[in-house]
Amino acid sequence: MRTRLLPRADRKLSVVGLGTWQFGDGWSHVGERDVRTILDAAVASGVDFIDTADVYGDGRSERLIGRFLKDFRTSAGERPAVATKFGRRGPQELGSFTLDNLREWSDRSRANLGMDTLDLVQLHTPPDAVFASDAVFDALDTLVEEGRMKAYGVSVETCAQAMTALARPGVASVQIILNVFRRKPLEEVLPAARAAGVGIIARVPLASGLLSAKFKPDTVFAEDDHRTYNRHGERFDVGETFSGVDYETGLAAAAEFAALVPEGTTPAQLALRWVVQQDGVTTVIPGATSVGQARDNAAVGSMAPLPATTVERLRELYDRRIRGQVHHRW
């Protein structure tokens, strides 16, 4: 597994991490025993970065990861780095992001994860006004000074939010949607992050599973799966579900995408490999609901770069099928 430095956190991360929204809610339920086997398989395969949030299952994801960390052992005694997110437990307005609230949220995550000092905390896709607030970032600096966290970053919905955050000297990372069907961050965000020494954590790399090329027009998702209840942005930003791509359009594009997959590689691995080789990406955080998925995802961390011909055909597919729907929106 290759690693890359997250400069402002002074830590190297595996180029493939593990996203854990599925350990909380919003997807088909993952049982506690399965969570543990997935975490074990991911780490055994070289993953040393785990991403979670305080609202995933109202803390369930954090608590299960905390139990895993408590029992974690390696010959070197080094545990994986864990990033959590906060900011969506209160009203989505600037007034919620006070120092007292940030302290309360961080203390809850510290308790859930069993960590005195959190490795990395990210503002969880807050409103635009939060990114523009000096007081919010001063409060985050205070939490670092108090030892509640080692470093902080932001999780964003839009490239404009990312660019605002990159101007903040204390921001260690920007988490942003980046995949074969969401390419706008390549234009300004990734170059600016490289120049600033800020890490990029790429989320939703499979476009909510579209790029696994397993879905069909009659595929049925559970009622409590965000691919059912948020398909049109009913609960949160529609860009988080299928990357904002209309489902039928996504299916057609995914079929073409699958035809480009090299022999011996899965569609998901092709999608992840494309993200990993983008200049400026520190780590990509696919989820996994089985041991097999965790291992297959991790294997991408040692794969060779994609041929230039494949990269170009993926760009052409995006331009022809997807760009008009999403590029101007986020």
Buried (B, 14 or more C-beta within 10 A) or exposed (E): BBBBEBBBBEBBBBBBBBBBBBBBBBBEBBEEEBBBEBBBBBBEBBBBBBBBBBBBBEBBBBBBBBBBBEEBEEEEEEBBBBBBBBBBBBEBEBEBBBBEBBBBBBEBBBEBBBBEBBBBBBBBBBBBEBBEBEEBBEBBBEBBEEEBBBBBBBBBBBBBBBBBBBEBEEBBBBBBBBBBBBBBBBEBBBEBBBEBEBBBBBBBBBBBBBBBBEBEEEEEBEEEBBBEBBBEEEEBBBBBBBBBBBBEBBBEBBEBBBEBBEEEBBBBBBBBBBBBBBEBBBBBBBBBBEBEBBBBBBBBBEBEEBEEEBBEBBBEBBEEBBBEBBBEEB
